[in-house]
Amino acid sequence: MLTLQNVTIKFGGLTAVNEVSAQIDRGVIFGLIGPNGAGKTTLFNIISGVYAPTSGIVNFDGQDITGLAPYKINGLGISRTYQNINLFSKMSVLENVLVGCHTKSAAGIIPSVLRTDNQRLEESTVRQKSIEILEFMDLADKGNFTACNLSYGEQRRLEIARALASEPKMLLLDEPAAGMNGKEKEELSETIRKINAKGITILLVEHDMKLVMNITHQICVLNYGKRIAFGDPEQIQKDENVIEAYLGGGIDV
């Protein structure tokens, strides 16, 4: 589904991602791991269009998306969350998900002002779809809550719900377990599996190695911007380069 070919990005004299190649198969949960500063989020930003690579090619679902604007990449079927929660904090939970539906909405300004039959039908359809997403994410009873009043774990789930509203083929999750307690991480693992079971390919950046090893099918490891290992979780845990990258202590799972 996604292919990276010698992707490189330089910021002045710093090479943040250095000739990284990888292939993500359709329907998998794919982990992208590495020590702090390894280039994981930078690679996420290249895939989602925040950064254009200095060189290399990003191909998604048979189409070259290298350097495309984020909204165009989202329209093609890639949606993402962020390391830091990035909700519309003063809007309701339901409104946050409705915003995520905008890329699939066809009504323009004039039909919206005139409240045409087609516009009202689309509005009703989008609202029902958003409610169904909240139900799927176990947030249905919080639809009228202001987003900032949710618990930390619920805000994380809401951000994922908003990302799902654009009907992605691939979902990019950037450290979704950051700041969560043990129970919330267990719930997140089940949520990711549920999303994947719907046929959505998932690319996951995460520092919690227990979570990564338990739910991913394939893993790519970065260190200092370069790919140092690729394989299934069992192979990655035994890889000498990976063990060395994690300060010689192995990977605690």
Buried (B, 14 or more C-beta within 10 A) or exposed (E): BBBBBEBBBBEEEEBBBBBBBBBBEEBBBBBBBBBEEBBBBBBBBBBBBBBEBBEBBBBBBEEEBBEBEEEEBBEBBBBBBBBEBEBBEEBBBBBBBBBBBEBBBEBEEEBBEEEEEEBEEBBEEBBEBBBEBBEBBBBBEBBEBBBEEBEEBBBBBBBBBBBBBBBBBBBBBBBBBBBBEEEBBEBBBEBBEEBBEEEBBBBBBBBBBBBBBBBBBBBBBBBBBBBBBBBEBEEBBEBEEBBEBBEEEEBEE
